[in-house]
Amino acid sequence: MDAGVAAVLGALAGAVATTGAALATGWAAREQAKIAARGEHRRQRRDSRQVVYEEFITTASAQERHAALFFLAPVPTDQESFDLALRGSGNTDAETLWSESHRLYIELLKITIRVKLAGPRVMSEAASVVCDRSHDVMDSTMTVGHGLIGGEPISERFEKGRERWMKLDDAIDDFIEKARISLDDDGTD
């Protein structure tokens, strides 16, 4: 082999090796940038979900506390004991009890849409359960406080309302647990 050909082949081999190394380095850098971008996207998505979940929990808990103040009273058996339970819960009358529960339910309904948009599906489903239980509590605050509904004594309506309030409390706890798990998921599974 002639020295000139050997030099050209050596230069060509060096150029190919340099080009290959440059391509591998470029590919690795591009993959690293994709990983970093995905990580940043997940962090931003997690942060926005956390804000929505916190707002949802705060509103649902406000309704739960509002109902608790009433439904933890001794079971009323007549109008006098019912009025005592109302006053003890900080409500002046049945209309005030219901309207605050209604206001909180409507607020929760609006936030539920944002939870559903933020996802994931498990959180959307958990939010729907809380919203349904919230509606049941709101409905109970109305039926307990507004005369005889279906001929049921006030004590039975109150007990139903108390059961619905406890189901709301359980649904909120379930939502919180699922939110914690959802926010801890880093997508590496």
BAFI-3210 file (N, C-alpha, C; in Angstrom, 3 decimals, decimal comma, padded with zeros to 6 digits):
// residues 189
n [1|2|3|4|5|6|7|8|9|10|11|12|13|14|15|16|17|18|19|20|21|22|23|24|25|26|27|28|29|30|31|32|33|34|35|36|37|38|39|40|41|42|43|44|45|46|47|48|49|50|51|52|53|54|55|56|57|58|59|60|61|62|63|64|65|66|67|68|69|70|71|72|73|74|75|76|77|78|79|80|81|82|83|84|85|86|87|88|89|90|91|92|93|94|95|96|97|98|99|100|101|102|103|104|105|106|107|108|109|110|111|112|113|114|115|116|117|118|119|120|121|122|123|124|125|126|127|128|129|130|131|132|133|134|135|136|137|138|139|140|141|142|143|144|145|146|147|148|149|150|151|152|153|154|155|156|157|158|159|160|161|162|163|164|165|166|167|168|169|170|171|172|173|174|175|176|177|178|179|180|181|182|183|184|185|186|187|188|189]
n.u [000,848|000,548|001,976|000,542|-002,106|-002,541|-002,448|-004,670|-006,719|-006,398|-007,035|-009,668|-010,809|-010,462|-012,092|-014,592|-014,850|-014,845|-017,129|-019,055|-018,821|-019,626|-022,275|-023,355|-023,008|-024,620|-027,129|-027,404|-027,447|-029,806|-031,714|-031,372|-032,290|-034,982|-035,798|-035,443|-037,296|-039,707|-039,724|-039,957|-042,433|-044,079|-043,681|-044,816|-047,444|-048,139|-047,952|-050,020|-052,210|-052,150|-052,869|-055,549|-056,677|-056,314|-057,977|-060,439|-060,629|-060,642|-063,067|-064,974|-064,522|-065,312|-068,077|-068,612|-067,859|-069,709|-072,109|-071,558|-071,637|-074,334|-075,445|-074,188|-075,447|-077,701|-080,293|-083,068|-086,433|-088,682|-090,043|-088,934|-086,522|-085,302|-084,947|-083,134|-080,934|-080,348|-079,624|-077,413|-075,668|-074,955|-076,689|-079,386|-081,893|-083,749|-083,615|-081,231|-079,378|-079,749|-079,222|-076,506|-075,318|-076,146|-074,837|-072,146|-072,167|-072,666|-070,358|-068,472|-069,252|-068,473|-065,681|-065,236|-065,348|-062,922|-061,171|-061,744|-060,799|-058,092|-057,352|-055,847|-057,973|-058,821|-058,938|-060,864|-063,107|-063,198|-063,701|-066,240|-067,720|-067,456|-068,760|-071,352|-072,039|-071,923|-074,078|-076,122|-075,935|-076,582|-079,213|-080,312|-080,106|-082,068|-084,432|-084,622|-085,099|-087,476|-090,425|-092,740|-091,651|-092,808|-094,055|-092,261|-090,938|-089,199|-086,928|-086,145|-085,540|-083,445|-081,558|-081,070|-079,877|-077,606|-076,289|-075,762|-074,053|-071,859|-071,082|-070,216|-068,005|-066,385|-066,008|-064,532|-062,188|-061,325|-060,884|-058,750|-056,741|-056,421|-055,603|-053,151|-051,677|-051,835|-050,449|-047,956|-047,103|-044,620|-044,449|-042,699|-043,275]
n.v [-001,157|002,089|005,023|007,372|006,526|005,156|007,249|008,732|006,846|006,563|009,145|009,220|007,201|008,361|010,595|009,381|008,126|010,383|011,688|009,748|009,728|012,332|012,237|010,330|011,680|013,906|012,659|011,553|013,899|015,051|013,126|013,377|015,985|015,602|013,951|015,678|017,667|016,199|015,590|018,160|018,882|016,986|017,830|020,410|019,745|018,164|020,081|021,867|020,169|019,613|022,081|022,339|020,030|020,633|022,886|021,699|019,831|021,595|022,990|020,885|019,923|022,122|022,085|019,638|020,149|022,160|020,725|018,856|020,309|020,560|017,908|016,475|017,086|016,211|013,909|015,455|015,496|016,941|020,179|022,073|020,870|020,575|023,243|023,982|022,384|023,582|026,226|025,588|024,777|027,080|028,234|030,318|029,588|027,020|027,611|029,068|027,099|025,283|026,986|027,684|025,174|024,561|026,581|025,863|023,348|024,020|025,490|023,440|021,774|023,271|023,232|020,543|020,061|021,160|019,420|017,076|017,776|018,067|015,521|012,421|009,773|008,262|010,203|011,873|010,215|009,832|012,452|012,806|011,071|012,335|014,717|013,780|012,804|015,175|016,501|014,881|015,462|018,184|017,981|016,618|018,569|020,228|018,617|017,823|020,180|021,287|020,831|018,004|015,460|013,139|012,026|011,172|011,081|013,771|012,892|010,571|011,624|013,236|011,339|010,008|012,103|012,417|009,987|010,380|012,562|011,328|009,606|011,453|012,468|010,154|009,838|012,113|011,582|009,351|010,564|012,256|010,392|009,117|011,315|011,889|009,586|009,827|012,244|011,525|009,809|009,380|008,618|006,617|003,958]
n.w [000,000|-000,772|000,634|000,437|-000,049|002,296|004,096|003,293|003,750|006,497|007,339|006,455|008,039|010,545|010,212|009,872|012,376|014,048|013,110|013,720|016,522|017,043|016,113|017,895|020,323|019,847|019,574|022,141|023,651|022,678|023,519|026,266|026,612|025,931|028,023|030,184|029,482|029,575|032,305|033,425|032,385|033,679|036,328|036,282|035,619|037,824|039,878|039,125|039,312|042,041|043,156|042,270|043,430|046,151|046,423|045,867|047,986|050,170|049,779|049,794|052,352|053,828|053,440|054,631|057,306|057,903|057,762|059,746|062,117|062,478|062,169|064,172|066,454|069,155|068,241|066,944|068,092|067,987|067,072|068,793|069,764|067,329|066,510|068,482|067,775|065,332|066,107|067,690|065,748|064,603|062,825|061,969|061,110|059,295|056,598|056,348|057,020|054,861|052,616|052,852|052,659|050,087|048,622|049,028|047,806|045,097|044,557|044,885|042,800|040,563|040,886|040,643|037,921|037,116|038,431|037,049|034,512|035,083|035,793|036,929|035,590|037,837|039,811|038,805|038,978|041,766|042,579|041,524|043,135|045,644|045,031|044,480|047,035|048,423|047,291|048,275|051,009|050,975|050,062|052,235|054,245|053,420|053,427|056,103|057,397|056,376|057,016|057,037|055,057|052,948|055,114|057,047|060,339|062,002|063,337|061,947|059,414|060,150|061,043|058,605|057,239|058,820|058,281|055,574|055,768|057,034|055,003|053,124|054,483|054,512|051,737|051,132|052,568|051,090|048,609|049,287|049,920|047,422|045,939|047,135|046,391|043,608|043,201|044,074|042,130|039,849|037,266|036,539|036,713]
ca.u [000,000|001,263|001,882|-000,516|-003,405|-002,651|-002,759|-006,067|-007,581|-006,303|-007,815|-011,068|-011,207|-010,553|-013,267|-015,764|-014,926|-015,221|-018,530|-019,845|-018,823|-020,451|-023,676|-023,736|-023,088|-025,823|-028,301|-027,485|-027,862|-031,219|-032,475|-031,298|-033,188|-036,352|-036,056|-035,585|-038,562|-040,785|-039,708|-040,498|-043,873|-044,716|-043,654|-045,825|-048,768|-048,350|-048,194|-051,357|-053,172|-052,156|-053,638|-056,965|-057,082|-056,405|-059,193|-061,562|-060,674|-061,020|-064,501|-065,735|-064,376|-066,131|-069,455|-068,652|-067,851|-070,995|-073,111|-071,197|-072,120|-075,762|-075,767|-073,615|-076,332|-078,628|-081,376|-084,276|-087,678|-089,769|-089,601|-088,084|-085,173|-084,751|-084,478|-081,950|-079,844|-080,010|-078,875|-076,137|-074,794|-074,642|-077,674|-080,542|-083,101|-083,534|-083,252|-079,803|-078,675|-079,804|-078,616|-075,047|-074,994|-076,361|-073,756|-070,919|-072,332|-072,501|-068,927|-067,798|-069,608|-067,607|-064,303|-065,214|-065,027|-061,475|-060,506|-061,902|-059,884|-056,715|-057,112|-056,189|-059,340|-059,148|-059,281|-062,150|-064,137|-063,277|-064,349|-067,671|-068,317|-067,560|-069,795|-072,651|-072,286|-072,175|-075,465|-076,987|-075,934|-077,370|-080,607|-080,735|-080,304|-083,358|-085,562|-084,724|-085,576|-088,666|-091,695|-092,803|-091,437|-093,189|-094,588|-091,229|-090,675|-087,982|-085,789|-085,709|-084,903|-082,180|-080,657|-080,668|-078,929|-076,353|-075,635|-075,238|-072,894|-070,735|-070,629|-069,435|-066,723|-065,611|-065,645|-063,452|-060,980|-060,918|-060,331|-057,446|-055,791|-056,149|-054,833|-051,774|-051,077|-051,727|-049,404|-046,666|-046,747|-043,670|-044,523|-041,616|-043,730]
ca.v [000,000|003,332|005,891|008,353|005,858|004,875|008,507|009,070|005,912|006,927|010,374|008,857|006,471|009,359|011,423|008,556|007,971|011,676|011,915|008,818|010,214|013,547|011,819|009,690|012,738|014,693|011,847|011,475|015,218|015,227|012,266|013,992|017,147|015,083|013,482|016,872|018,325|015,376|015,782|019,495|018,825|016,252|018,674|021,466|019,116|017,780|021,297|022,402|019,231|019,786|023,299|022,036|019,061|021,340|023,713|020,768|019,303|022,698|023,268|019,718|019,888|023,203|021,605|018,560|020,791|022,850|019,700|018,210|021,137|020,289|016,492|015,898|017,438|015,120|013,747|016,192|014,738|017,896|021,467|022,759|020,282|020,882|024,634|023,970|021,839|024,621|027,296|025,025|024,650|028,423|028,642|030,964|028,866|025,932|028,199|029,401|025,810|024,767|027,871|027,571|023,865|024,691|027,416|025,058|022,300|024,646|025,792|022,159|021,316|023,991|022,762|019,165|020,126|021,382|018,173|016,138|018,192|017,855|014,087|011,328|009,238|007,848|011,415|012,321|009,356|010,135|013,765|012,606|010,465|013,394|015,662|013,117|012,785|016,569|016,770|014,180|016,233|019,395|017,543|016,302|019,797|020,784|017,780|017,823|021,463|021,821|020,144|016,563|014,992|011,736|011,575|010,686|011,930|014,574|012,105|009,681|012,460|013,674|010,182|009,831|013,184|012,094|008,922|010,994|013,374|010,419|009,119|012,551|012,475|009,013|010,101|013,109|010,850|008,534|011,488|012,712|009,285|008,946|012,486|011,689|008,570|010,405|013,271|010,860|009,037|010,120|008,108|005,685|002,561]
ca.w [000,000|-000,981|001,799|000,198|000,133|003,722|004,768|002,970|004,484|007,910|007,527|006,271|009,240|011,614|009,959|010,153|013,830|014,613|012,745|014,531|017,897|017,074|016,002|019,162|021,331|019,531|019,900|023,604|024,149|022,327|024,416|027,599|026,580|025,966|029,398|031,028|029,125|030,138|033,754|033,713|032,087|034,784|037,526|036,125|035,669|039,209|040,653|038,824|039,897|043,491|043,455|042,068|044,450|047,433|046,399|045,950|049,356|051,054|049,613|050,268|053,811|054,387|053,498|055,626|058,643|058,059|058,056|061,013|063,233|062,642|062,305|065,390|067,575|069,502|067,267|067,355|068,017|067,802|066,539|069,768|069,746|066,008|066,568|069,337|066,948|064,351|066,784|068,110|064,574|064,109|061,819|062,588|060,722|058,342|055,296|056,416|056,960|053,498|051,612|052,940|052,102|048,635|048,081|049,015|046,793|043,777|044,444|044,692|041,460|039,625|041,040|040,155|036,488|037,008|038,835|035,934|033,446|035,537|035,779|036,030|035,662|039,211|040,557|038,259|039,570|043,204|042,700|041,251|044,331|046,661|044,581|044,706|048,486|048,781|046,891|049,229|052,256|050,719|050,005|053,603|055,028|053,020|053,851|057,569|057,885|055,720|057,237|056,854|053,689|052,880|056,382|057,971|061,506|061,908|063,831|060,862|058,389|060,725|061,015|057,202|056,961|059,528|057,504|054,351|056,162|057,277|053,695|052,539|055,184|054,001|050,339|051,151|052,981|049,953|047,606|049,776|049,763|045,987|045,505|047,606|045,531|042,261|043,181|044,287|040,930|039,009|035,901|036,230|036,827]
c.u [000,896|001,028|000,778|-001,893|-003,615|-003,021|-004,205|-007,013|-007,564|-007,126|-009,303|-011,586|-011,360|-011,798|-014,550|-015,934|-015,368|-016,693|-019,440|-019,940|-019,693|-021,937|-024,166|-023,894|-024,345|-027,098|-028,493|-027,951|-029,343|-032,101|-032,496|-032,230|-034,648|-036,723|-036,274|-036,909|-039,747|-040,877|-040,301|-041,994|-044,619|-044,770|-044,719|-047,229|-049,106|-048,693|-049,597|-052,444|-053,279|-052,987|-055,142|-057,465|-057,243|-057,666|-060,435|-061,731|-061,134|-062,524|-065,352|-065,680|-065,192|-067,590|-069,598|-068,692|-069,178|-072,084|-072,840|-071,729|-073,595|-076,002|-075,101|-074,424|-077,165|-079,797|-082,614|-085,531|-088,882|-089,186|-088,653|-086,655|-084,502|-084,190|-083,217|-080,729|-079,405|-079,157|-077,494|-075,144|-074,444|-075,578|-078,888|-081,839|-082,753|-083,107|-081,766|-078,962|-078,607|-079,058|-077,091|-074,591|-075,121|-075,227|-072,458|-070,998|-072,097|-071,026|-068,134|-068,052|-068,718|-066,170|-064,170|-064,859|-063,526|-060,689|-060,580|-060,979|-058,427|-056,350|-056,273|-057,595|-059,741|-059,547|-060,616|-063,293|-064,306|-063,971|-065,851|-068,378|-068,491|-068,684|-071,195|-073,009|-072,587|-073,616|-076,436|-077,079|-076,769|-078,863|-081,139|-080,945|-081,636|-084,511|-085,716|-085,410|-086,876|-089,869|-091,611|-092,680|-091,790|-093,664|-093,559|-091,084|-089,334|-086,766|-085,258|-085,001|-083,532|-081,154|-080,177|-079,628|-077,579|-075,585|-075,023|-074,015|-071,675|-070,190|-069,823|-068,054|-065,823|-065,144|-064,516|-062,142|-060,436|-060,284|-058,924|-056,400|-055,428|-055,346|-053,376|-051,041|-050,845|-050,586|-048,019|-046,192|-045,839|-043,603|-043,443|-042,046|-043,882]
c.v [001,222|004,238|006,915|007,769|005,580|006,144|008,908|008,157|006,205|008,171|010,087|008,116|007,426|010,220|010,655|008,393|009,269|011,975|011,009|009,275|011,458|013,199|011,184|010,724|013,586|013,953|011,783|012,797|015,455|014,384|012,840|015,200|016,703|014,641|014,668|017,579|017,539|015,553|017,123|019,539|018,114|017,101|019,760|020,899|018,717|019,001|021,849|021,474|019,439|020,999|023,013|021,059|019,748|022,192|022,840|020,261|020,380|022,957|022,109|019,640|020,987|022,758|020,506|019,146|021,494|021,855|019,050|018,999|020,882|018,817|015,804|016,262|016,209|015,094|014,489|015,336|015,637|019,221|022,182|022,201|020,489|022,301|024,755|023,445|022,862|025,706|026,817|024,890|026,008|028,916|029,232|030,245|027,817|026,464|028,555|028,138|025,308|025,676|027,829|026,232|023,895|025,491|026,616|023,941|022,873|024,989|024,506|021,604|021,983|023,485|021,330|019,124|020,304|020,148|017,170|016,496|017,923|016,379|013,637|010,799|008,860|009,060|011,978|011,528|009,644|011,478|013,643|012,011|011,527|014,356|015,063|013,107|014,196|016,949|016,113|014,935|017,499|019,063|017,245|017,552|020,450|019,947|017,744|019,095|021,971|020,900|018,643|016,234|013,503|011,175|011,058|011,632|012,648|013,772|011,167|010,467|012,925|012,540|009,899|010,881|012,924|011,007|009,494|011,854|012,479|009,856|010,199|012,590|011,348|009,255|011,128|012,438|010,006|009,407|011,926|011,616|009,078|010,125|012,346|010,698|009,127|011,427|012,672|010,088|009,867|009,589|007,107|004,225|001,915]
c.w [000,000|000,227|001,648|000,429|001,621|004,486|004,534|003,736|005,978|008,218|007,416|007,512|010,420|011,471|010,283|011,671|014,497|014,333|013,580|015,977|018,032|016,990|017,303|020,267|021,117|019,893|021,413|024,196|023,873|023,248|025,831|027,676|026,627|027,377|030,331|030,754|029,686|031,652|034,149|033,464|033,215|036,051|037,439|036,217|037,108|040,051|040,395|039,370|041,400|043,886|043,341|043,129|045,806|047,502|046,547|047,388|050,337|050,990|050,136|051,792|054,490|054,476|054,548|057,035|058,915|058,440|059,413|062,200|063,523|062,970|063,497|066,637|067,948|068,516|067,747|067,178|067,806|067,321|067,493|069,757|068,381|065,994|067,422|068,549|065,910|064,983|067,221|066,962|063,972|063,027|062,514|062,281|059,678|056,978|055,250|056,322|055,530|052,529|051,668|052,363|050,576|047,994|047,976|047,976|045,395|043,541|044,171|043,288|040,408|039,688|040,537|038,673|036,298|037,417|037,686|034,770|033,813|035,535|036,951|036,308|037,089|040,058|040,089|038,885|041,059|043,440|042,466|042,462|045,420|046,293|044,793|046,190|048,995|048,445|047,868|050,548|052,096|050,714|051,415|054,443|054,661|053,584|055,367|058,038|057,317|055,851|057,011|055,377|053,686|054,202|057,368|059,155|061,345|062,357|062,741|059,762|058,867|060,673|059,588|056,815|057,607|058,764|056,222|054,650|056,380|055,961|052,969|053,177|054,677|052,566|050,241|051,556|051,832|048,867|048,021|049,588|048,285|045,438|045,915|046,702|044,129|042,177|043,414|043,054|040,038|037,584|035,556|036,335|035,485]
res [m|d|a|g|v|a|a|v|l|g|a|l|a|g|a|v|a|t|t|g|a|a|l|a|t|g|w|a|a|r|e|q|a|k|i|a|a|r|g|e|h|r|r|q|r|r|d|s|r|q|v|v|y|e|e|f|i|t|t|a|s|a|q|e|r|h|a|a|l|f|f|l|a|p|v|p|t|d|q|e|s|f|d|l|a|l|r|g|s|g|n|t|d|a|e|t|l|w|s|e|s|h|r|l|y|i|e|l|l|k|i|t|i|r|v|k|l|a|g|p|r|v|m|s|e|a|a|s|v|v|c|d|r|s|h|d|v|m|d|s|t|m|t|v|g|h|g|l|i|g|g|e|p|i|s|e|r|f|e|k|g|r|e|r|w|m|k|l|d|d|a|i|d|d|f|i|e|k|a|r|i|s|l|d|d|d|g|t|d]
***
